[in-house]
Amino acid sequence: MPSREQPTAFEESIRILRSNLDVALADIRQPSVVVTSANPNEGKTVISSNLAISLAAARQRVVLVDMDLRHPNLHRLLGAQNQFGVAEVLLGQRPLEDALQYIELPPQVAGREGPGLYFLGTGAQVSNPTELLDSGRTARLLQRLAEQADVVLLDTPPVLPVADTLVLGRMAAGAIIVTEARRTAITAVQKAKELLIRNQTRLLGVVVNKFQPRDADYGYGYGYGYGDRRPPSDDIIVEHEGGHIHSNGADSDPAVEGTDHPL
């Protein structure tokens, strides 16, 4: 297990993303941020979970919400339960307090004093996720979460296949698009960006997974790196409103456990 003094390349990349996000949200009180992708299986859930852990390790109170009601996966990465969550809260079947779970930080960042990380799963599958999310109940839920947190991260479905993220984007401070080098077509990223902006969602930045130097022609370019601590195939790019930063990182699952801190 890496020591706190020697973060892995991926942890360093996530810290860069965290820093960029902090700057982008500096003037926004109690923000909610959508983490999405153009298409499925481009790494958004791994990025959102690790970003949430990094924010919590920086002594912020973070709520991570799985809004992908069609294909929930965050609870598996976090080792959390998904018996009930967003669906039950929105349908009035469970109070929010019963659905929120406290997530213990992994060993390399545990032991730091701070408010912590909380998780709200999707709960049971529903037949009409877009209609359920496109309601005043969802806006009120996000407002309640934001009132209790420094930042709320929403792991949402990909933009192009379904309309769920477009609905949620209008309720959030902005969105991060996660892509995969050599897999996500630049036209797909552009289309996702256009759809979000057209639906009144502020684009906070783009994260490119599995970047290699030869992928500079992919459409984002890169700035500087930290050396070859991981294979080039594990690199990511963080592009944000003010420019872009390159660092090495591995798209690996976070190791997370559970403690008893109420929100």
Phi and psi restraints in degrees (value plus and minus 20) as a CYANA .aco file:
   2 PRO   PHI     -82.3   -42.3
   2 PRO   PSI     125.3   165.3
   3 SER   PHI     -98.3   -58.3
   3 SER   PSI     144.3   184.3
   4 ARG   PHI     -86.6   -46.6
   4 ARG   PSI     -49.5    -9.5
   5 GLU   PHI     -94.5   -54.5
   5 GLU   PSI     -40.7    -0.7
   6 GLN   PHI    -145.7  -105.7
   6 GLN   PSI      58.6    98.6
   7 PRO   PHI     -85.9   -45.9
   7 PRO   PSI     129.4   169.4
   8 THR   PHI     -89.1   -49.1
   8 THR   PSI     146.2   186.2
   9 ALA   PHI     -80.7   -40.7
   9 ALA   PSI     -59.7   -19.7
  10 PHE   PHI     -85.4   -45.4
  10 PHE   PSI     -62.1   -22.1
  11 GLU   PHI     -80.8   -40.8
  11 GLU   PSI     -59.2   -19.2
  12 GLU   PHI     -85.1   -45.1
  12 GLU   PSI     -59.0   -19.0
  13 SER   PHI     -83.1   -43.1
  13 SER   PSI     -62.1   -22.1
  14 ILE   PHI     -85.7   -45.7
  14 ILE   PSI     -55.4   -15.4
  15 ARG   PHI     -83.9   -43.9
  15 ARG   PSI     -57.7   -17.7
  16 ILE   PHI     -82.4   -42.4
  16 ILE   PSI     -65.3   -25.3
  17 LEU   PHI     -81.0   -41.0
  17 LEU   PSI     -62.5   -22.5
  18 ARG   PHI     -80.3   -40.3
  18 ARG   PSI     -64.4   -24.4
  19 SER   PHI     -82.9   -42.9
  19 SER   PSI     -64.2   -24.2
  20 ASN   PHI     -82.1   -42.1
  20 ASN   PSI     -59.8   -19.8
  21 LEU   PHI     -86.5   -46.5
  21 LEU   PSI     -60.6   -20.6
  22 ASP   PHI     -78.0   -38.0
  22 ASP   PSI     -61.4   -21.4
  23 VAL   PHI     -86.7   -46.7
  23 VAL   PSI     -64.9   -24.9
  24 ALA   PHI     -82.8   -42.8
  24 ALA   PSI     -50.0   -10.0
  25 LEU   PHI    -123.5   -83.5
  25 LEU   PSI      -8.2    31.8
  26 ALA   PHI     -77.2   -37.2
  26 ALA   PSI     -55.4   -15.4
  27 ASP   PHI    -119.5   -79.5
  27 ASP   PSI      -9.6    30.4
  28 ILE   PHI    -132.0   -92.0
  28 ILE   PSI     104.3   144.3
  29 ARG   PHI    -108.4   -68.4
  29 ARG   PSI     110.4   150.4
  30 GLN   PHI      33.3    73.3
  30 GLN   PSI      40.7    80.7
  31 PRO   PHI    -102.7   -62.7
  31 PRO   PSI     133.6   173.6
  32 SER   PHI    -135.0   -95.0
  32 SER   PSI     115.9   155.9
  33 VAL   PHI    -146.7  -106.7
  33 VAL   PSI     108.6   148.6
  34 VAL   PHI    -104.0   -64.0
  34 VAL   PSI     111.9   151.9
  35 VAL   PHI    -134.2   -94.2
  35 VAL   PSI      96.6   136.6
  36 THR   PHI    -160.5  -120.5
  36 THR   PSI    -191.4  -151.4
  37 SER   PHI    -170.1  -130.1
  37 SER   PSI     149.0   189.0
  38 ALA   PHI     -94.1   -54.1
  38 ALA   PSI     -64.8   -24.8
  39 ASN   PHI    -148.4  -108.4
  39 ASN   PSI     148.9   188.9
  40 PRO   PHI     -86.7   -46.7
  40 PRO   PSI     138.7   178.7
  41 ASN   PHI      42.5    82.5
  41 ASN   PSI      22.2    62.2
  42 GLU   PHI    -133.4   -93.4
  42 GLU   PSI     -11.6    28.4
  43 GLY   PHI      78.3   118.3
  43 GLY   PSI      -9.7    30.3
  44 LYS   PHI     -83.0   -43.0
  44 LYS   PSI     -56.9   -16.9
  45 THR   PHI     -91.7   -51.7
  45 THR   PSI     -58.3   -18.3
  46 VAL   PHI     -84.6   -44.6
  46 VAL   PSI     -62.6   -22.6
  47 ILE   PHI     -85.6   -45.6
  47 ILE   PSI     -65.7   -25.7
  48 SER   PHI     -84.0   -44.0
  48 SER   PSI     -60.7   -20.7
  49 SER   PHI     -88.3   -48.3
  49 SER   PSI     -62.3   -22.3
  50 ASN   PHI     -90.9   -50.9
  50 ASN   PSI     -55.1   -15.1
  51 LEU   PHI     -83.9   -43.9
  51 LEU   PSI     -61.3   -21.3
  52 ALA   PHI     -81.8   -41.8
  52 ALA   PSI     -63.4   -23.4
  53 ILE   PHI     -82.1   -42.1
  53 ILE   PSI     -63.4   -23.4
  54 SER   PHI     -84.3   -44.3
  54 SER   PSI     -61.9   -21.9
  55 LEU   PHI     -82.6   -42.6
  55 LEU   PSI     -62.8   -22.8
  56 ALA   PHI     -85.8   -45.8
  56 ALA   PSI     -56.9   -16.9
  57 ALA   PHI     -85.6   -45.6
  57 ALA   PSI     -42.7    -2.7
  58 ALA   PHI    -109.5   -69.5
  58 ALA   PSI       0.8    40.8
  59 ARG   PHI      48.4    88.4
  59 ARG   PSI      12.7    52.7
  60 GLN   PHI    -123.9   -83.9
  60 GLN   PSI     129.9   169.9
  61 ARG   PHI    -107.5   -67.5
  61 ARG   PSI      93.2   133.2
  62 VAL   PHI    -139.2   -99.2
  62 VAL   PSI     115.3   155.3
  63 VAL   PHI    -135.3   -95.3
  63 VAL   PSI     101.4   141.4
  64 LEU   PHI    -124.2   -84.2
  64 LEU   PSI     102.6   142.6
  65 VAL   PHI    -138.7   -98.7
  65 VAL   PSI     107.6   147.6
  66 ASP   PHI    -105.9   -65.9
  66 ASP   PSI      84.0   124.0
  67 MET   PHI    -119.9   -79.9
  67 MET   PSI     -11.5    28.5
  68 ASP   PHI    -107.0   -67.0
  68 ASP   PSI      58.8    98.8
  69 LEU   PHI     -87.5   -47.5
  69 LEU   PSI     -36.0     4.0
  70 ARG   PHI    -106.2   -66.2
  70 ARG   PSI     -59.3   -19.3
  71 HIS   PHI    -158.5  -118.5
  71 HIS   PSI      51.3    91.3
  72 PRO   PHI     -88.0   -48.0
  72 PRO   PSI     119.7   159.7
  73 ASN   PHI    -163.6  -123.6
  73 ASN   PSI     -37.8     2.2
  74 LEU   PHI     -78.1   -38.1
  74 LEU   PSI     -59.0   -19.0
  75 HIS   PHI     -81.0   -41.0
  75 HIS   PSI     -50.8   -10.8
  76 ARG   PHI     -89.4   -49.4
  76 ARG   PSI     -63.4   -23.4
  77 LEU   PHI     -84.3   -44.3
  77 LEU   PSI     -56.2   -16.2
  78 LEU   PHI    -108.9   -68.9
  78 LEU   PSI     -29.4    10.6
  79 GLY   PHI      47.9    87.9
  79 GLY   PSI      13.2    53.2
  80 ALA   PHI    -127.3   -87.3
  80 ALA   PSI     149.6   189.6
  81 GLN   PHI    -110.0   -70.0
  81 GLN   PSI     135.2   175.2
  82 ASN   PHI    -152.5  -112.5
  82 ASN   PSI      10.3    50.3
  83 GLN   PHI     -84.8   -44.8
  83 GLN   PSI     -58.3   -18.3
  84 PHE   PHI    -168.4  -128.4
  84 PHE   PSI     135.3   175.3
  85 GLY   PHI    -193.9  -153.9
  85 GLY   PSI    -148.3  -108.3
  86 VAL   PHI     -75.0   -35.0
  86 VAL   PSI     -68.1   -28.1
  87 ALA   PHI     -78.4   -38.4
  87 ALA   PSI     -67.0   -27.0
  88 GLU   PHI     -87.5   -47.5
  88 GLU   PSI     -56.8   -16.8
  89 VAL   PHI     -86.5   -46.5
  89 VAL   PSI     -65.6   -25.6
  90 LEU   PHI     -86.1   -46.1
  90 LEU   PSI     -52.8   -12.8
  91 LEU   PHI    -105.1   -65.1
  91 LEU   PSI     -20.5    19.5
  92 GLY   PHI      55.6    95.6
  92 GLY   PSI      -0.5    39.5
  93 GLN   PHI    -111.8   -71.8
  93 GLN   PSI     -38.2     1.8
  94 ARG   PHI    -164.0  -124.0
  94 ARG   PSI     122.1   162.1
  95 PRO   PHI     -93.3   -53.3
  95 PRO   PSI     131.6   171.6
  96 LEU   PHI     -76.5   -36.5
  96 LEU   PSI     -58.8   -18.8
  97 GLU   PHI     -80.5   -40.5
  97 GLU   PSI     -52.2   -12.2
  98 ASP   PHI     -97.0   -57.0
  98 ASP   PSI     -44.9    -4.9
  99 ALA   PHI    -109.8   -69.8
  99 ALA   PSI     -47.0    -7.0
 100 LEU   PHI     -89.5   -49.5
 100 LEU   PSI     119.6   159.6
 101 GLN   PHI    -143.5  -103.5
 101 GLN   PSI     117.4   157.4
 102 TYR   PHI    -104.9   -64.9
 102 TYR   PSI     113.7   153.7
 103 ILE   PHI    -132.9   -92.9
 103 ILE   PSI     102.5   142.5
 104 GLU   PHI     -94.1   -54.1
 104 GLU   PSI     117.0   157.0
 105 LEU   PHI     -90.0   -50.0
 105 LEU   PSI     133.3   173.3
 106 PRO   PHI     -85.0   -45.0
 106 PRO   PSI     141.2   181.2
 107 PRO   PHI     -75.5   -35.5
 107 PRO   PSI     -55.5   -15.5
 108 GLN   PHI     -89.3   -49.3
 108 GLN   PSI     -35.7     4.3
 109 VAL   PHI    -142.8  -102.8
 109 VAL   PSI     -23.8    16.2
 110 ALA   PHI     -88.7   -48.7
 110 ALA   PSI     138.4   178.4
 111 GLY   PHI      73.2   113.2
 111 GLY   PSI     -28.2    11.8
 112 ARG   PHI    -107.8   -67.8
 112 ARG   PSI     111.4   151.4
 113 GLU   PHI     -89.5   -49.5
 113 GLU   PSI     118.3   158.3
 114 GLY   PHI     152.9   192.9
 114 GLY   PSI     146.2   186.2
 115 PRO   PHI     -80.8   -40.8
 115 PRO   PSI     -62.3   -22.3
 116 GLY   PHI      90.1   130.1
 116 GLY   PSI    -198.5  -158.5
 117 LEU   PHI    -135.5   -95.5
 117 LEU   PSI     113.1   153.1
 118 TYR   PHI    -145.8  -105.8
 118 TYR   PSI     129.2   169.2
 119 PHE   PHI    -150.3  -110.3
 119 PHE   PSI     117.3   157.3
 120 LEU   PHI    -144.4  -104.4
 120 LEU   PSI      92.9   132.9
 121 GLY   PHI     -98.4   -58.4
 121 GLY   PSI    -198.6  -158.6
 122 THR   PHI     -98.2   -58.2
 122 THR   PSI     -51.2   -11.2
 123 GLY   PHI      59.2    99.2
 123 GLY   PSI    -179.7  -139.7
 124 ALA   PHI     -85.6   -45.6
 124 ALA   PSI     130.1   170.1
 125 GLN   PHI     -87.7   -47.7
 125 GLN   PSI     126.3   166.3
 126 VAL   PHI    -142.5  -102.5
 126 VAL   PSI     138.3   178.3
 127 SER   PHI    -101.8   -61.8
 127 SER   PSI     -39.3     0.7
 128 ASN   PHI    -153.9  -113.9
 128 ASN   PSI      45.4    85.4
 129 PRO   PHI     -80.0   -40.0
 129 PRO   PSI     -61.0   -21.0
 130 THR   PHI     -82.5   -42.5
 130 THR   PSI     -65.2   -25.2
 131 GLU   PHI     -85.3   -45.3
 131 GLU   PSI     -57.5   -17.5
 132 LEU   PHI     -86.1   -46.1
 132 LEU   PSI     -61.4   -21.4
 133 LEU   PHI     -94.2   -54.2
 133 LEU   PSI     -50.4   -10.4
 134 ASP   PHI    -105.8   -65.8
 134 ASP   PSI      47.0    87.0
 135 SER   PHI    -171.3  -131.3
 135 SER   PSI     142.8   182.8
 136 GLY   PHI     -83.7   -43.7
 136 GLY   PSI     -44.4    -4.4
 137 ARG   PHI     -84.0   -44.0
 137 ARG   PSI     -59.0   -19.0
 138 THR   PHI     -87.2   -47.2
 138 THR   PSI     -63.3   -23.3
 139 ALA   PHI     -80.6   -40.6
 139 ALA   PSI     -60.0   -20.0
 140 ARG   PHI     -88.9   -48.9
 140 ARG   PSI     -57.4   -17.4
 141 LEU   PHI     -82.0   -42.0
 141 LEU   PSI     -67.2   -27.2
 142 LEU   PHI     -83.9   -43.9
 142 LEU   PSI     -56.3   -16.3
 143 GLN   PHI     -84.8   -44.8
 143 GLN   PSI     -62.6   -22.6
 144 ARG   PHI     -82.6   -42.6
 144 ARG   PSI     -62.2   -22.2
 145 LEU   PHI     -85.2   -45.2
 145 LEU   PSI     -63.7   -23.7
 146 ALA   PHI     -83.4   -43.4
 146 ALA   PSI     -52.2   -12.2
 147 GLU   PHI     -87.7   -47.7
 147 GLU   PSI     -40.8    -0.8
 148 GLN   PHI    -126.7   -86.7
 148 GLN   PSI     -17.2    22.8
 149 ALA   PHI    -157.1  -117.1
 149 ALA   PSI     140.3   180.3
 150 ASP   PHI     -99.2   -59.2
 150 ASP   PSI     -54.0   -14.0
 151 VAL   PHI    -173.2  -133.2
 151 VAL   PSI     123.1   163.1
 152 VAL   PHI    -136.5   -96.5
 152 VAL   PSI     102.3   142.3
 153 LEU   PHI    -122.3   -82.3
 153 LEU   PSI     109.7   149.7
 154 LEU   PHI    -132.7   -92.7
 154 LEU   PSI      90.4   130.4
 155 ASP   PHI    -103.5   -63.5
 155 ASP   PSI      90.6   130.6
 156 THR   PHI    -134.8   -94.8
 156 THR   PSI     146.8   186.8
 157 PRO   PHI     -83.4   -43.4
 157 PRO   PSI     142.1   182.1
 158 PRO   PHI     -81.0   -41.0
 158 PRO   PSI     132.6   172.6
 159 VAL   PHI     -92.5   -52.5
 159 VAL   PSI     -63.0   -23.0
 160 LEU   PHI     -92.8   -52.8
 160 LEU   PSI     -58.7   -18.7
 161 PRO   PHI     -93.5   -53.5
 161 PRO   PSI     -55.1   -15.1
 162 VAL   PHI    -157.7  -117.7
 162 VAL   PSI     145.3   185.3
 163 ALA   PHI    -112.6   -72.6
 163 ALA   PSI     -21.3    18.7
 164 ASP   PHI     -75.4   -35.4
 164 ASP   PSI     -65.8   -25.8
 165 THR   PHI     -88.2   -48.2
 165 THR   PSI     -52.8   -12.8
 166 LEU   PHI     -84.3   -44.3
 166 LEU   PSI     -56.6   -16.6
 167 VAL   PHI     -85.3   -45.3
 167 VAL   PSI     -67.0   -27.0
 168 LEU   PHI     -91.2   -51.2
 168 LEU   PSI     -51.3   -11.3
 169 GLY   PHI     -80.3   -40.3
 169 GLY   PSI     -52.8   -12.8
 170 ARG   PHI     -89.1   -49.1
 170 ARG   PSI     -37.9     2.1
 171 MET   PHI    -118.0   -78.0
 171 MET   PSI     -23.7    16.3
 172 ALA   PHI    -128.5   -88.5
 172 ALA   PSI     145.9   185.9
 173 ALA   PHI     -92.6   -52.6
 173 ALA   PSI     -43.4    -3.4
 174 GLY   PHI     150.9   190.9
 174 GLY   PSI    -197.1  -157.1
 175 ALA   PHI    -156.8  -116.8
 175 ALA   PSI     127.3   167.3
 176 ILE   PHI    -131.8   -91.8
 176 ILE   PSI     109.9   149.9
 177 ILE   PHI    -121.5   -81.5
 177 ILE   PSI     105.8   145.8
 178 VAL   PHI    -121.0   -81.0
 178 VAL   PSI     110.5   150.5
 179 THR   PHI    -149.0  -109.0
 179 THR   PSI     150.6   190.6
 180 GLU   PHI    -145.4  -105.4
 180 GLU   PSI     103.9   143.9
 181 ALA   PHI     -79.6   -39.6
 181 ALA   PSI     121.4   161.4
 182 ARG   PHI      49.2    89.2
 182 ARG   PSI     -17.6    22.4
 183 ARG   PHI    -142.3  -102.3
 183 ARG   PSI     -69.7   -29.7
 184 THR   PHI    -100.4   -60.4
 184 THR   PSI     100.5   140.5
 185 ALA   PHI     -88.3   -48.3
 185 ALA   PSI     118.9   158.9
 186 ILE   PHI     -79.7   -39.7
 186 ILE   PSI     -50.9   -10.9
 187 THR   PHI     -85.5   -45.5
 187 THR   PSI     -53.0   -13.0
 188 ALA   PHI     -88.6   -48.6
 188 ALA   PSI     -60.7   -20.7
 189 VAL   PHI     -83.6   -43.6
 189 VAL   PSI     -64.5   -24.5
 190 GLN   PHI     -82.3   -42.3
 190 GLN   PSI     -60.8   -20.8
 191 LYS   PHI     -84.8   -44.8
 191 LYS   PSI     -63.7   -23.7
 192 ALA   PHI     -81.8   -41.8
 192 ALA   PSI     -63.0   -23.0
 193 LYS   PHI     -81.1   -41.1
 193 LYS   PSI     -65.9   -25.9
 194 GLU   PHI     -81.5   -41.5
 194 GLU   PSI     -62.1   -22.1
 195 LEU   PHI     -84.1   -44.1
 195 LEU   PSI     -62.8   -22.8
 196 LEU   PHI     -83.8   -43.8
 196 LEU   PSI     -67.3   -27.3
 197 ILE   PHI     -85.2   -45.2
 197 ILE   PSI     -60.7   -20.7
 198 ARG   PHI     -81.4   -41.4
 198 ARG   PSI     -49.3    -9.3
 199 ASN   PHI    -115.1   -75.1
 199 ASN   PSI       4.1    44.1
 200 GLN   PHI      44.1    84.1
 200 GLN   PSI      19.2    59.2
 201 THR   PHI    -131.8   -91.8
 201 THR   PSI     107.9   147.9
 202 ARG   PHI     -97.4   -57.4
 202 ARG   PSI     107.9   147.9
 203 LEU   PHI    -106.1   -66.1
 203 LEU   PSI      95.0   135.0
 204 LEU   PHI    -105.4   -65.4
 204 LEU   PSI     -48.2    -8.2
 205 GLY   PHI     149.2   189.2
 205 GLY   PSI     156.8   196.8
 206 VAL   PHI    -149.3  -109.3
 206 VAL   PSI     115.3   155.3
 207 VAL   PHI    -133.0   -93.0
 207 VAL   PSI     108.8   148.8
 208 VAL   PHI    -130.9   -90.9
 208 VAL   PSI      96.6   136.6
 209 ASN   PHI    -103.0   -63.0
 209 ASN   PSI     135.2   175.2
 210 LYS   PHI      35.7    75.7
 210 LYS   PSI      25.2    65.2
 211 PHE   PHI    -103.3   -63.3
 211 PHE   PSI     120.8   160.8
 212 GLN   PHI    -142.8  -102.8
 212 GLN   PSI     133.4   173.4
 213 PRO   PHI     -71.8   -31.8
 213 PRO   PSI     -54.9   -14.9
 214 ARG   PHI     -88.7   -48.7
 214 ARG   PSI     -31.9     8.1
 215 ASP   PHI    -103.5   -63.5
 215 ASP   PSI     -10.6    29.4
 216 ALA   PHI     -78.2   -38.2
 216 ALA   PSI     -49.7    -9.7
 217 ASP   PHI     -96.3   -56.3
 217 ASP   PSI     -25.4    14.6
 218 TYR   PHI     -80.4   -40.4
 218 TYR   PSI     -49.9    -9.9
 219 GLY   PHI     116.7   156.7
 219 GLY   PSI     -27.4    12.6
 220 TYR   PHI    -137.0   -97.0
 220 TYR   PSI     -47.0    -7.0
 221 GLY   PHI      49.7    89.7
 221 GLY   PSI    -195.9  -155.9
 222 TYR   PHI    -174.4  -134.4
 222 TYR   PSI     140.3   180.3
 223 GLY   PHI    -119.5   -79.5
 223 GLY   PSI    -104.2   -64.2
 224 TYR   PHI    -156.2  -116.2
 224 TYR   PSI     140.4   180.4
 225 GLY   PHI    -143.8  -103.8
 225 GLY   PSI     157.8   197.8
 226 TYR   PHI    -133.1   -93.1
 226 TYR   PSI      -4.0    36.0
 227 GLY   PHI      78.9   118.9
 227 GLY   PSI     159.4   199.4
 228 ASP   PHI    -115.6   -75.6
 228 ASP   PSI      38.2    78.2
 229 ARG   PHI     -98.5   -58.5
 229 ARG   PSI     -39.6     0.4
 230 ARG   PHI    -153.7  -113.7
 230 ARG   PSI     140.5   180.5
 231 PRO   PHI     -79.0   -39.0
 231 PRO   PSI     127.4   167.4
 232 PRO   PHI     -75.4   -35.4
 232 PRO   PSI     -48.4    -8.4
 233 SER   PHI     -87.3   -47.3
 233 SER   PSI     -29.6    10.4
 234 ASP   PHI    -117.8   -77.8
 234 ASP   PSI     -15.4    24.6
 235 ASP   PHI     -92.0   -52.0
 235 ASP   PSI     133.7   173.7
 236 ILE   PHI    -151.9  -111.9
 236 ILE   PSI     136.5   176.5
 237 ILE   PHI    -134.4   -94.4
 237 ILE   PSI     121.1   161.1
 238 VAL   PHI    -133.5   -93.5
 238 VAL   PSI      94.8   134.8
 239 GLU   PHI    -131.2   -91.2
 239 GLU   PSI     111.4   151.4
 240 HIS   PHI    -154.4  -114.4
 240 HIS   PSI    -195.2  -155.2
 241 GLU   PHI     -80.2   -40.2
 241 GLU   PSI     -51.5   -11.5
 242 GLY   PHI    -115.9   -75.9
 242 GLY   PSI     -17.7    22.3
 243 GLY   PHI     128.5   168.5
 243 GLY   PSI    -173.7  -133.7
 244 HIS   PHI    -166.1  -126.1
 244 HIS   PSI     131.2   171.2
 245 ILE   PHI    -152.0  -112.0
 245 ILE   PSI     117.6   157.6
 246 HIS   PHI    -130.4   -90.4
 246 HIS   PSI     118.1   158.1
 247 SER   PHI    -172.6  -132.6
 247 SER   PSI     147.5   187.5
 248 ASN   PHI    -105.5   -65.5
 248 ASN   PSI     127.7   167.7
 249 GLY   PHI    -187.2  -147.2
 249 GLY   PSI     133.4   173.4
 250 ALA   PHI    -129.9   -89.9
 250 ALA   PSI     116.2   156.2
 251 ASP   PHI    -105.6   -65.6
 251 ASP   PSI      48.9    88.9
 252 SER   PHI    -130.0   -90.0
 252 SER   PSI     137.8   177.8
 253 ASP   PHI     -92.2   -52.2
 253 ASP   PSI     122.0   162.0
 254 PRO   PHI     -96.9   -56.9
 254 PRO   PSI     131.0   171.0
 255 ALA   PHI    -118.2   -78.2
 255 ALA   PSI      93.6   133.6
 256 VAL   PHI    -152.9  -112.9
 256 VAL   PSI     124.9   164.9
 257 GLU   PHI    -148.4  -108.4
 257 GLU   PSI    -189.3  -149.3
 258 GLY   PHI    -141.7  -101.7
 258 GLY   PSI     124.9   164.9
 259 THR   PHI    -154.7  -114.7
 259 THR   PSI    -194.2  -154.2
 260 ASP   PHI    -136.5   -96.5
 260 ASP   PSI      61.2   101.2
 261 HIS   PHI    -136.3   -96.3
 261 HIS   PSI      95.9   135.9
 262 PRO   PHI     -92.7   -52.7
 262 PRO   PSI     130.1   170.1
